[in-house]
Amino acid sequence: MPVSELFSGWPAWAVFVVLALGAYARGSVTYWLGRGARVGSERSRWRRYAEAPIVGSAERWVGRVGAPLVSIGFLTVGVQSAINFSAGVLRMPQRRFQPAVIIGALLWATLYTTVGLAVVDAWLGHVPWWWALLGVAVVVLLIVMSRRITRRAEA
């Protein structure tokens, strides 16, 4: 079954909600797997590595600037799971991770609700190409807005 037919007949808002909840769940589970790996390493012969000074420096850095990376990571292919797992291993505080994963899941759902499925349909010839182009424009606009908000928050 082609991806474009998976949500055939669904209203756009329902597709968005399902994709956003799925992305949020996957991001959170990956984070908690990283936290579990960290706890496991602290109780094993790898403890000295988990307590190394460079790991402490990495934890402080991730706690300070990692949230935007988690959010933007949802717009990548093949890297978002590594980012979320690393955030867990480096014990990113929940007060920073949760908003970041929510924003990332919303970005991911927006990407796939608009561009992702539109590109698949356009590629299969079901939708005019300009819908895919419109979807790309929406995602670019979201990225630009996200960066501006992040810069303002850091200032």
Chimera marker file (.cmm) of the C-alpha trace (Angstrom):
<marker_set name="trace">
<marker id="1" x="0.000" y="0.000" z="0.000" r="1" g="1" b="0" radius="0.5"/>
<marker id="2" x="1.504" y="3.362" z="-0.996" r="1" g="1" b="0" radius="0.5"/>
<marker id="3" x="1.951" y="5.917" z="1.775" r="1" g="1" b="0" radius="0.5"/>
<marker id="4" x="-0.390" y="8.307" z="0.010" r="1" g="1" b="0" radius="0.5"/>
<marker id="5" x="-3.230" y="5.775" z="0.344" r="1" g="1" b="0" radius="0.5"/>
<marker id="6" x="-2.581" y="5.144" z="4.027" r="1" g="1" b="0" radius="0.5"/>
<marker id="7" x="-4.430" y="8.319" z="5.019" r="1" g="1" b="0" radius="0.5"/>
<marker id="8" x="-6.740" y="8.423" z="2.017" r="1" g="1" b="0" radius="0.5"/>
<marker id="9" x="-10.056" y="9.943" z="2.957" r="1" g="1" b="0" radius="0.5"/>
<marker id="10" x="-8.836" y="11.241" z="6.309" r="1" g="1" b="0" radius="0.5"/>
<marker id="11" x="-9.283" y="14.929" z="7.094" r="1" g="1" b="0" radius="0.5"/>
<marker id="12" x="-5.965" y="16.819" z="7.145" r="1" g="1" b="0" radius="0.5"/>
<marker id="13" x="-6.276" y="17.643" z="10.851" r="1" g="1" b="0" radius="0.5"/>
<marker id="14" x="-6.621" y="13.939" z="11.745" r="1" g="1" b="0" radius="0.5"/>
<marker id="15" x="-3.537" y="13.040" z="9.683" r="1" g="1" b="0" radius="0.5"/>
<marker id="16" x="-1.649" y="15.851" z="11.423" r="1" g="1" b="0" radius="0.5"/>
<marker id="17" x="-2.711" y="14.697" z="14.907" r="1" g="1" b="0" radius="0.5"/>
<marker id="18" x="-1.802" y="11.048" z="14.254" r="1" g="1" b="0" radius="0.5"/>
<marker id="19" x="1.595" y="11.981" z="12.816" r="1" g="1" b="0" radius="0.5"/>
<marker id="20" x="2.339" y="14.467" z="15.620" r="1" g="1" b="0" radius="0.5"/>
<marker id="21" x="1.441" y="11.973" z="18.355" r="1" g="1" b="0" radius="0.5"/>
<marker id="22" x="3.491" y="9.270" z="16.652" r="1" g="1" b="0" radius="0.5"/>
<marker id="23" x="6.523" y="11.554" z="16.341" r="1" g="1" b="0" radius="0.5"/>
<marker id="24" x="6.164" y="12.675" z="19.953" r="1" g="1" b="0" radius="0.5"/>
<marker id="25" x="5.931" y="9.083" z="21.185" r="1" g="1" b="0" radius="0.5"/>
<marker id="26" x="8.936" y="7.981" z="19.146" r="1" g="1" b="0" radius="0.5"/>
<marker id="27" x="11.014" y="10.953" z="20.285" r="1" g="1" b="0" radius="0.5"/>
<marker id="28" x="10.124" y="10.400" z="23.931" r="1" g="1" b="0" radius="0.5"/>
<marker id="29" x="10.744" y="6.657" z="23.832" r="1" g="1" b="0" radius="0.5"/>
<marker id="30" x="14.114" y="7.205" z="22.177" r="1" g="1" b="0" radius="0.5"/>
<marker id="31" x="15.023" y="9.767" z="24.856" r="1" g="1" b="0" radius="0.5"/>
<marker id="32" x="14.064" y="7.356" z="27.654" r="1" g="1" b="0" radius="0.5"/>
<marker id="33" x="16.057" y="4.559" z="26.024" r="1" g="1" b="0" radius="0.5"/>
<marker id="34" x="19.043" y="6.903" z="26.186" r="1" g="1" b="0" radius="0.5"/>
<marker id="35" x="18.359" y="7.662" z="29.848" r="1" g="1" b="0" radius="0.5"/>
<marker id="36" x="18.158" y="3.933" z="30.526" r="1" g="1" b="0" radius="0.5"/>
<marker id="37" x="21.443" y="3.348" z="28.736" r="1" g="1" b="0" radius="0.5"/>
<marker id="38" x="23.038" y="6.037" z="30.889" r="1" g="1" b="0" radius="0.5"/>
<marker id="39" x="21.745" y="4.496" z="34.121" r="1" g="1" b="0" radius="0.5"/>
<marker id="40" x="22.913" y="1.096" z="32.951" r="1" g="1" b="0" radius="0.5"/>
<marker id="41" x="26.371" y="2.432" z="32.149" r="1" g="1" b="0" radius="0.5"/>
<marker id="42" x="26.640" y="3.966" z="35.622" r="1" g="1" b="0" radius="0.5"/>
<marker id="43" x="26.040" y="0.532" z="37.130" r="1" g="1" b="0" radius="0.5"/>
<marker id="44" x="28.559" y="-1.307" z="34.991" r="1" g="1" b="0" radius="0.5"/>
<marker id="45" x="32.233" y="-1.350" z="34.185" r="1" g="1" b="0" radius="0.5"/>
<marker id="46" x="31.580" y="1.599" z="31.871" r="1" g="1" b="0" radius="0.5"/>
<marker id="47" x="30.959" y="3.850" z="34.875" r="1" g="1" b="0" radius="0.5"/>
<marker id="48" x="34.309" y="5.607" z="34.577" r="1" g="1" b="0" radius="0.5"/>
<marker id="49" x="33.374" y="6.735" z="31.062" r="1" g="1" b="0" radius="0.5"/>
<marker id="50" x="29.938" y="7.958" z="32.128" r="1" g="1" b="0" radius="0.5"/>
<marker id="51" x="31.525" y="10.018" z="34.920" r="1" g="1" b="0" radius="0.5"/>
<marker id="52" x="34.381" y="11.421" z="32.827" r="1" g="1" b="0" radius="0.5"/>
<marker id="53" x="34.805" y="15.218" z="32.954" r="1" g="1" b="0" radius="0.5"/>
<marker id="54" x="34.141" y="15.549" z="29.223" r="1" g="1" b="0" radius="0.5"/>
<marker id="55" x="30.748" y="13.876" z="29.697" r="1" g="1" b="0" radius="0.5"/>
<marker id="56" x="29.920" y="16.438" z="32.387" r="1" g="1" b="0" radius="0.5"/>
<marker id="57" x="30.867" y="19.235" z="29.995" r="1" g="1" b="0" radius="0.5"/>
<marker id="58" x="28.705" y="17.688" z="27.286" r="1" g="1" b="0" radius="0.5"/>
<marker id="59" x="25.787" y="17.415" z="29.725" r="1" g="1" b="0" radius="0.5"/>
<marker id="60" x="26.028" y="21.092" z="30.633" r="1" g="1" b="0" radius="0.5"/>
<marker id="61" x="26.225" y="22.088" z="26.970" r="1" g="1" b="0" radius="0.5"/>
<marker id="62" x="23.249" y="19.905" z="25.981" r="1" g="1" b="0" radius="0.5"/>
<marker id="63" x="21.257" y="21.212" z="28.937" r="1" g="1" b="0" radius="0.5"/>
<marker id="64" x="21.950" y="24.771" z="27.836" r="1" g="1" b="0" radius="0.5"/>
<marker id="65" x="21.630" y="24.665" z="24.020" r="1" g="1" b="0" radius="0.5"/>
<marker id="66" x="20.342" y="21.208" z="23.150" r="1" g="1" b="0" radius="0.5"/>
<marker id="67" x="16.617" y="21.975" z="22.985" r="1" g="1" b="0" radius="0.5"/>
<marker id="68" x="16.705" y="23.728" z="19.586" r="1" g="1" b="0" radius="0.5"/>
<marker id="69" x="18.801" y="20.853" z="18.254" r="1" g="1" b="0" radius="0.5"/>
<marker id="70" x="16.172" y="18.358" z="19.384" r="1" g="1" b="0" radius="0.5"/>
<marker id="71" x="13.442" y="20.353" z="17.626" r="1" g="1" b="0" radius="0.5"/>
<marker id="72" x="15.384" y="20.882" z="14.406" r="1" g="1" b="0" radius="0.5"/>
<marker id="73" x="16.460" y="17.239" z="14.471" r="1" g="1" b="0" radius="0.5"/>
<marker id="74" x="12.910" y="16.257" z="13.563" r="1" g="1" b="0" radius="0.5"/>
<marker id="75" x="13.445" y="17.876" z="10.169" r="1" g="1" b="0" radius="0.5"/>
<marker id="76" x="16.336" y="15.547" z="9.367" r="1" g="1" b="0" radius="0.5"/>
<marker id="77" x="16.318" y="12.021" z="8.035" r="1" g="1" b="0" radius="0.5"/>
<marker id="78" x="18.221" y="9.436" z="10.012" r="1" g="1" b="0" radius="0.5"/>
<marker id="79" x="19.578" y="11.795" z="12.666" r="1" g="1" b="0" radius="0.5"/>
<marker id="80" x="16.589" y="12.609" z="14.870" r="1" g="1" b="0" radius="0.5"/>
<marker id="81" x="16.719" y="9.310" z="16.760" r="1" g="1" b="0" radius="0.5"/>
<marker id="82" x="20.429" y="9.759" z="17.448" r="1" g="1" b="0" radius="0.5"/>
<marker id="83" x="19.792" y="13.281" z="18.737" r="1" g="1" b="0" radius="0.5"/>
<marker id="84" x="16.957" y="12.183" z="21.040" r="1" g="1" b="0" radius="0.5"/>
<marker id="85" x="18.936" y="9.185" z="22.301" r="1" g="1" b="0" radius="0.5"/>
<marker id="86" x="21.947" y="11.429" z="22.960" r="1" g="1" b="0" radius="0.5"/>
<marker id="87" x="19.738" y="13.905" z="24.819" r="1" g="1" b="0" radius="0.5"/>
<marker id="88" x="18.696" y="11.027" z="27.072" r="1" g="1" b="0" radius="0.5"/>
<marker id="89" x="22.230" y="9.715" z="27.565" r="1" g="1" b="0" radius="0.5"/>
<marker id="90" x="23.410" y="13.226" z="28.428" r="1" g="1" b="0" radius="0.5"/>
<marker id="91" x="20.459" y="13.706" z="30.812" r="1" g="1" b="0" radius="0.5"/>
<marker id="92" x="18.896" y="16.748" z="29.194" r="1" g="1" b="0" radius="0.5"/>
<marker id="93" x="16.445" y="18.122" z="31.770" r="1" g="1" b="0" radius="0.5"/>
<marker id="94" x="12.798" y="17.294" z="31.097" r="1" g="1" b="0" radius="0.5"/>
<marker id="95" x="11.833" y="20.970" z="31.363" r="1" g="1" b="0" radius="0.5"/>
<marker id="96" x="13.946" y="21.569" z="28.253" r="1" g="1" b="0" radius="0.5"/>
<marker id="97" x="13.414" y="18.279" z="26.422" r="1" g="1" b="0" radius="0.5"/>
<marker id="98" x="9.611" y="18.135" z="26.570" r="1" g="1" b="0" radius="0.5"/>
<marker id="99" x="8.964" y="21.501" z="24.873" r="1" g="1" b="0" radius="0.5"/>
<marker id="100" x="11.666" y="20.687" z="22.309" r="1" g="1" b="0" radius="0.5"/>
<marker id="101" x="10.212" y="17.278" z="21.449" r="1" g="1" b="0" radius="0.5"/>
<marker id="102" x="6.694" y="18.736" z="21.224" r="1" g="1" b="0" radius="0.5"/>
<marker id="103" x="7.864" y="21.459" z="18.833" r="1" g="1" b="0" radius="0.5"/>
<marker id="104" x="9.858" y="18.901" z="16.860" r="1" g="1" b="0" radius="0.5"/>
<marker id="105" x="6.883" y="16.538" z="16.602" r="1" g="1" b="0" radius="0.5"/>
<marker id="106" x="4.680" y="19.391" z="15.404" r="1" g="1" b="0" radius="0.5"/>
<marker id="107" x="7.306" y="20.368" z="12.806" r="1" g="1" b="0" radius="0.5"/>
<marker id="108" x="7.607" y="16.759" z="11.668" r="1" g="1" b="0" radius="0.5"/>
<marker id="109" x="3.840" y="16.332" z="11.416" r="1" g="1" b="0" radius="0.5"/>
<marker id="110" x="3.570" y="19.594" z="9.484" r="1" g="1" b="0" radius="0.5"/>
<marker id="111" x="6.294" y="18.449" z="7.119" r="1" g="1" b="0" radius="0.5"/>
<marker id="112" x="4.670" y="15.107" z="6.413" r="1" g="1" b="0" radius="0.5"/>
<marker id="113" x="1.079" y="16.330" z="6.412" r="1" g="1" b="0" radius="0.5"/>
<marker id="114" x="1.916" y="18.972" z="3.814" r="1" g="1" b="0" radius="0.5"/>
<marker id="115" x="5.066" y="18.272" z="1.854" r="1" g="1" b="0" radius="0.5"/>
<marker id="116" x="5.632" y="14.608" z="2.616" r="1" g="1" b="0" radius="0.5"/>
<marker id="117" x="2.307" y="13.276" z="1.458" r="1" g="1" b="0" radius="0.5"/>
<marker id="118" x="1.968" y="15.942" z="-1.242" r="1" g="1" b="0" radius="0.5"/>
<marker id="119" x="5.324" y="14.958" z="-2.735" r="1" g="1" b="0" radius="0.5"/>
<marker id="120" x="4.344" y="11.281" z="-2.716" r="1" g="1" b="0" radius="0.5"/>
<marker id="121" x="1.037" y="12.080" z="-4.387" r="1" g="1" b="0" radius="0.5"/>
<marker id="122" x="2.662" y="14.429" z="-6.903" r="1" g="1" b="0" radius="0.5"/>
<marker id="123" x="5.261" y="11.789" z="-7.660" r="1" g="1" b="0" radius="0.5"/>
<marker id="124" x="2.500" y="9.268" z="-8.226" r="1" g="1" b="0" radius="0.5"/>
<marker id="125" x="0.615" y="11.798" z="-10.353" r="1" g="1" b="0" radius="0.5"/>
<marker id="126" x="-2.412" y="12.253" z="-8.098" r="1" g="1" b="0" radius="0.5"/>
<marker id="127" x="-1.907" y="15.916" z="-7.235" r="1" g="1" b="0" radius="0.5"/>
<marker id="128" x="-0.670" y="18.848" z="-9.307" r="1" g="1" b="0" radius="0.5"/>
<marker id="129" x="3.012" y="19.635" z="-8.679" r="1" g="1" b="0" radius="0.5"/>
<marker id="130" x="2.225" y="23.110" z="-7.344" r="1" g="1" b="0" radius="0.5"/>
<marker id="131" x="0.680" y="21.621" z="-4.182" r="1" g="1" b="0" radius="0.5"/>
<marker id="132" x="4.029" y="20.016" z="-3.397" r="1" g="1" b="0" radius="0.5"/>
<marker id="133" x="5.739" y="23.350" z="-4.050" r="1" g="1" b="0" radius="0.5"/>
<marker id="134" x="3.295" y="25.078" z="-1.702" r="1" g="1" b="0" radius="0.5"/>
<marker id="135" x="4.061" y="22.475" z="0.961" r="1" g="1" b="0" radius="0.5"/>
<marker id="136" x="7.797" y="23.079" z="0.613" r="1" g="1" b="0" radius="0.5"/>
<marker id="137" x="7.198" y="26.823" z="1.006" r="1" g="1" b="0" radius="0.5"/>
<marker id="138" x="5.243" y="26.203" z="4.233" r="1" g="1" b="0" radius="0.5"/>
<marker id="139" x="8.062" y="24.107" z="5.689" r="1" g="1" b="0" radius="0.5"/>
<marker id="140" x="10.683" y="26.700" z="4.766" r="1" g="1" b="0" radius="0.5"/>
<marker id="141" x="8.552" y="29.374" z="6.429" r="1" g="1" b="0" radius="0.5"/>
<marker id="142" x="8.265" y="27.249" z="9.580" r="1" g="1" b="0" radius="0.5"/>
<marker id="143" x="12.027" y="26.742" z="9.695" r="1" g="1" b="0" radius="0.5"/>
<marker id="144" x="12.700" y="30.464" z="9.327" r="1" g="1" b="0" radius="0.5"/>
<marker id="145" x="10.160" y="31.296" z="12.041" r="1" g="1" b="0" radius="0.5"/>
<marker id="146" x="11.606" y="28.634" z="14.343" r="1" g="1" b="0" radius="0.5"/>
<marker id="147" x="15.099" y="30.031" z="13.974" r="1" g="1" b="0" radius="0.5"/>
<marker id="148" x="13.933" y="33.570" z="14.698" r="1" g="1" b="0" radius="0.5"/>
<marker id="149" x="12.076" y="32.439" z="17.812" r="1" g="1" b="0" radius="0.5"/>
<marker id="150" x="15.127" y="30.492" z="18.988" r="1" g="1" b="0" radius="0.5"/>
<marker id="151" x="17.438" y="33.479" z="18.458" r="1" g="1" b="0" radius="0.5"/>
<marker id="152" x="15.081" y="35.773" z="20.373" r="1" g="1" b="0" radius="0.5"/>
<marker id="153" x="14.818" y="33.277" z="23.214" r="1" g="1" b="0" radius="0.5"/>
<marker id="154" x="18.611" y="32.999" z="23.473" r="1" g="1" b="0" radius="0.5"/>
<marker id="155" x="19.128" y="36.775" z="23.453" r="1" g="1" b="0" radius="0.5"/>
<link id1="1" id2="2" r="1" g="1" b="0" radius="0.2"/>
<link id1="2" id2="3" r="1" g="1" b="0" radius="0.2"/>
<link id1="3" id2="4" r="1" g="1" b="0" radius="0.2"/>
<link id1="4" id2="5" r="1" g="1" b="0" radius="0.2"/>
<link id1="5" id2="6" r="1" g="1" b="0" radius="0.2"/>
<link id1="6" id2="7" r="1" g="1" b="0" radius="0.2"/>
<link id1="7" id2="8" r="1" g="1" b="0" radius="0.2"/>
<link id1="8" id2="9" r="1" g="1" b="0" radius="0.2"/>
<link id1="9" id2="10" r="1" g="1" b="0" radius="0.2"/>
<link id1="10" id2="11" r="1" g="1" b="0" radius="0.2"/>
<link id1="11" id2="12" r="1" g="1" b="0" radius="0.2"/>
<link id1="12" id2="13" r="1" g="1" b="0" radius="0.2"/>
<link id1="13" id2="14" r="1" g="1" b="0" radius="0.2"/>
<link id1="14" id2="15" r="1" g="1" b="0" radius="0.2"/>
<link id1="15" id2="16" r="1" g="1" b="0" radius="0.2"/>
<link id1="16" id2="17" r="1" g="1" b="0" radius="0.2"/>
<link id1="17" id2="18" r="1" g="1" b="0" radius="0.2"/>
<link id1="18" id2="19" r="1" g="1" b="0" radius="0.2"/>
<link id1="19" id2="20" r="1" g="1" b="0" radius="0.2"/>
<link id1="20" id2="21" r="1" g="1" b="0" radius="0.2"/>
<link id1="21" id2="22" r="1" g="1" b="0" radius="0.2"/>
<link id1="22" id2="23" r="1" g="1" b="0" radius="0.2"/>
<link id1="23" id2="24" r="1" g="1" b="0" radius="0.2"/>
<link id1="24" id2="25" r="1" g="1" b="0" radius="0.2"/>
<link id1="25" id2="26" r="1" g="1" b="0" radius="0.2"/>
<link id1="26" id2="27" r="1" g="1" b="0" radius="0.2"/>
<link id1="27" id2="28" r="1" g="1" b="0" radius="0.2"/>
<link id1="28" id2="29" r="1" g="1" b="0" radius="0.2"/>
<link id1="29" id2="30" r="1" g="1" b="0" radius="0.2"/>
<link id1="30" id2="31" r="1" g="1" b="0" radius="0.2"/>
<link id1="31" id2="32" r="1" g="1" b="0" radius="0.2"/>
<link id1="32" id2="33" r="1" g="1" b="0" radius="0.2"/>
<link id1="33" id2="34" r="1" g="1" b="0" radius="0.2"/>
<link id1="34" id2="35" r="1" g="1" b="0" radius="0.2"/>
<link id1="35" id2="36" r="1" g="1" b="0" radius="0.2"/>
<link id1="36" id2="37" r="1" g="1" b="0" radius="0.2"/>
<link id1="37" id2="38" r="1" g="1" b="0" radius="0.2"/>
<link id1="38" id2="39" r="1" g="1" b="0" radius="0.2"/>
<link id1="39" id2="40" r="1" g="1" b="0" radius="0.2"/>
<link id1="40" id2="41" r="1" g="1" b="0" radius="0.2"/>
<link id1="41" id2="42" r="1" g="1" b="0" radius="0.2"/>
<link id1="42" id2="43" r="1" g="1" b="0" radius="0.2"/>
<link id1="43" id2="44" r="1" g="1" b="0" radius="0.2"/>
<link id1="44" id2="45" r="1" g="1" b="0" radius="0.2"/>
<link id1="45" id2="46" r="1" g="1" b="0" radius="0.2"/>
<link id1="46" id2="47" r="1" g="1" b="0" radius="0.2"/>
<link id1="47" id2="48" r="1" g="1" b="0" radius="0.2"/>
<link id1="48" id2="49" r="1" g="1" b="0" radius="0.2"/>
<link id1="49" id2="50" r="1" g="1" b="0" radius="0.2"/>
<link id1="50" id2="51" r="1" g="1" b="0" radius="0.2"/>
<link id1="51" id2="52" r="1" g="1" b="0" radius="0.2"/>
<link id1="52" id2="53" r="1" g="1" b="0" radius="0.2"/>
<link id1="53" id2="54" r="1" g="1" b="0" radius="0.2"/>
<link id1="54" id2="55" r="1" g="1" b="0" radius="0.2"/>
<link id1="55" id2="56" r="1" g="1" b="0" radius="0.2"/>
<link id1="56" id2="57" r="1" g="1" b="0" radius="0.2"/>
<link id1="57" id2="58" r="1" g="1" b="0" radius="0.2"/>
<link id1="58" id2="59" r="1" g="1" b="0" radius="0.2"/>
<link id1="59" id2="60" r="1" g="1" b="0" radius="0.2"/>
<link id1="60" id2="61" r="1" g="1" b="0" radius="0.2"/>
<link id1="61" id2="62" r="1" g="1" b="0" radius="0.2"/>
<link id1="62" id2="63" r="1" g="1" b="0" radius="0.2"/>
<link id1="63" id2="64" r="1" g="1" b="0" radius="0.2"/>
<link id1="64" id2="65" r="1" g="1" b="0" radius="0.2"/>
<link id1="65" id2="66" r="1" g="1" b="0" radius="0.2"/>
<link id1="66" id2="67" r="1" g="1" b="0" radius="0.2"/>
<link id1="67" id2="68" r="1" g="1" b="0" radius="0.2"/>
<link id1="68" id2="69" r="1" g="1" b="0" radius="0.2"/>
<link id1="69" id2="70" r="1" g="1" b="0" radius="0.2"/>
<link id1="70" id2="71" r="1" g="1" b="0" radius="0.2"/>
<link id1="71" id2="72" r="1" g="1" b="0" radius="0.2"/>
<link id1="72" id2="73" r="1" g="1" b="0" radius="0.2"/>
<link id1="73" id2="74" r="1" g="1" b="0" radius="0.2"/>
<link id1="74" id2="75" r="1" g="1" b="0" radius="0.2"/>
<link id1="75" id2="76" r="1" g="1" b="0" radius="0.2"/>
<link id1="76" id2="77" r="1" g="1" b="0" radius="0.2"/>
<link id1="77" id2="78" r="1" g="1" b="0" radius="0.2"/>
<link id1="78" id2="79" r="1" g="1" b="0" radius="0.2"/>
<link id1="79" id2="80" r="1" g="1" b="0" radius="0.2"/>
<link id1="80" id2="81" r="1" g="1" b="0" radius="0.2"/>
<link id1="81" id2="82" r="1" g="1" b="0" radius="0.2"/>
<link id1="82" id2="83" r="1" g="1" b="0" radius="0.2"/>
<link id1="83" id2="84" r="1" g="1" b="0" radius="0.2"/>
<link id1="84" id2="85" r="1" g="1" b="0" radius="0.2"/>
<link id1="85" id2="86" r="1" g="1" b="0" radius="0.2"/>
<link id1="86" id2="87" r="1" g="1" b="0" radius="0.2"/>
<link id1="87" id2="88" r="1" g="1" b="0" radius="0.2"/>
<link id1="88" id2="89" r="1" g="1" b="0" radius="0.2"/>
<link id1="89" id2="90" r="1" g="1" b="0" radius="0.2"/>
<link id1="90" id2="91" r="1" g="1" b="0" radius="0.2"/>
<link id1="91" id2="92" r="1" g="1" b="0" radius="0.2"/>
<link id1="92" id2="93" r="1" g="1" b="0" radius="0.2"/>
<link id1="93" id2="94" r="1" g="1" b="0" radius="0.2"/>
<link id1="94" id2="95" r="1" g="1" b="0" radius="0.2"/>
<link id1="95" id2="96" r="1" g="1" b="0" radius="0.2"/>
<link id1="96" id2="97" r="1" g="1" b="0" radius="0.2"/>
<link id1="97" id2="98" r="1" g="1" b="0" radius="0.2"/>
<link id1="98" id2="99" r="1" g="1" b="0" radius="0.2"/>
<link id1="99" id2="100" r="1" g="1" b="0" radius="0.2"/>
<link id1="100" id2="101" r="1" g="1" b="0" radius="0.2"/>
<link id1="101" id2="102" r="1" g="1" b="0" radius="0.2"/>
<link id1="102" id2="103" r="1" g="1" b="0" radius="0.2"/>
<link id1="103" id2="104" r="1" g="1" b="0" radius="0.2"/>
<link id1="104" id2="105" r="1" g="1" b="0" radius="0.2"/>
<link id1="105" id2="106" r="1" g="1" b="0" radius="0.2"/>
<link id1="106" id2="107" r="1" g="1" b="0" radius="0.2"/>
<link id1="107" id2="108" r="1" g="1" b="0" radius="0.2"/>
<link id1="108" id2="109" r="1" g="1" b="0" radius="0.2"/>
<link id1="109" id2="110" r="1" g="1" b="0" radius="0.2"/>
<link id1="110" id2="111" r="1" g="1" b="0" radius="0.2"/>
<link id1="111" id2="112" r="1" g="1" b="0" radius="0.2"/>
<link id1="112" id2="113" r="1" g="1" b="0" radius="0.2"/>
<link id1="113" id2="114" r="1" g="1" b="0" radius="0.2"/>
<link id1="114" id2="115" r="1" g="1" b="0" radius="0.2"/>
<link id1="115" id2="116" r="1" g="1" b="0" radius="0.2"/>
<link id1="116" id2="117" r="1" g="1" b="0" radius="0.2"/>
<link id1="117" id2="118" r="1" g="1" b="0" radius="0.2"/>
<link id1="118" id2="119" r="1" g="1" b="0" radius="0.2"/>
<link id1="119" id2="120" r="1" g="1" b="0" radius="0.2"/>
<link id1="120" id2="121" r="1" g="1" b="0" radius="0.2"/>
<link id1="121" id2="122" r="1" g="1" b="0" radius="0.2"/>
<link id1="122" id2="123" r="1" g="1" b="0" radius="0.2"/>
<link id1="123" id2="124" r="1" g="1" b="0" radius="0.2"/>
<link id1="124" id2="125" r="1" g="1" b="0" radius="0.2"/>
<link id1="125" id2="126" r="1" g="1" b="0" radius="0.2"/>
<link id1="126" id2="127" r="1" g="1" b="0" radius="0.2"/>
<link id1="127" id2="128" r="1" g="1" b="0" radius="0.2"/>
<link id1="128" id2="129" r="1" g="1" b="0" radius="0.2"/>
<link id1="129" id2="130" r="1" g="1" b="0" radius="0.2"/>
<link id1="130" id2="131" r="1" g="1" b="0" radius="0.2"/>
<link id1="131" id2="132" r="1" g="1" b="0" radius="0.2"/>
<link id1="132" id2="133" r="1" g="1" b="0" radius="0.2"/>
<link id1="133" id2="134" r="1" g="1" b="0" radius="0.2"/>
<link id1="134" id2="135" r="1" g="1" b="0" radius="0.2"/>
<link id1="135" id2="136" r="1" g="1" b="0" radius="0.2"/>
<link id1="136" id2="137" r="1" g="1" b="0" radius="0.2"/>
<link id1="137" id2="138" r="1" g="1" b="0" radius="0.2"/>
<link id1="138" id2="139" r="1" g="1" b="0" radius="0.2"/>
<link id1="139" id2="140" r="1" g="1" b="0" radius="0.2"/>
<link id1="140" id2="141" r="1" g="1" b="0" radius="0.2"/>
<link id1="141" id2="142" r="1" g="1" b="0" radius="0.2"/>
<link id1="142" id2="143" r="1" g="1" b="0" radius="0.2"/>
<link id1="143" id2="144" r="1" g="1" b="0" radius="0.2"/>
<link id1="144" id2="145" r="1" g="1" b="0" radius="0.2"/>
<link id1="145" id2="146" r="1" g="1" b="0" radius="0.2"/>
<link id1="146" id2="147" r="1" g="1" b="0" radius="0.2"/>
<link id1="147" id2="148" r="1" g="1" b="0" radius="0.2"/>
<link id1="148" id2="149" r="1" g="1" b="0" radius="0.2"/>
<link id1="149" id2="150" r="1" g="1" b="0" radius="0.2"/>
<link id1="150" id2="151" r="1" g="1" b="0" radius="0.2"/>
<link id1="151" id2="152" r="1" g="1" b="0" radius="0.2"/>
<link id1="152" id2="153" r="1" g="1" b="0" radius="0.2"/>
<link id1="153" id2="154" r="1" g="1" b="0" radius="0.2"/>
<link id1="154" id2="155" r="1" g="1" b="0" radius="0.2"/>
</marker_set>
